[in-house]
Amino acid sequence: MSILEDEFESKFGFSIPPALAELFAIVLPKDNLPIGFRFDNVPFVLELQNPLDCSDAGNCDLEKKRLAFAVTPDGHKLLVDLSTQDLNVLQDEFDDIDAIGVTVHDLLAAERYSL
């Protein structure tokens, strides 16, 4: 088990979902960012500017089972909703958190491009 997997399990009380671990392998290495995602089924692109430290308590909402994992070029945090197996991606715009219509699975299936 990696340090990330150990930290995730100790914080949330369950194993990191495999799709989320795969996404972290793509977006957490700083040399992979900035990166964009182009979707077949969604009419917009999603761009990630900076990764967030998943071990930082400020990026974890244990009560709502949310984990912030990256920041967009606009400075908004992206979170993953861990309360369901869907792994919906949420965006935090000035403390207004909304689903953006994609999941971690969509990010993994998307066409990726460098910014």
Summary of the structure (lengths in Angstrom):
residues: 115
radius of gyration: 13.2
end to end distance: 31.8
largest distance: 37.1
contacts: 318
relative contact order: 0.21
helix: 28%
strand: 36%
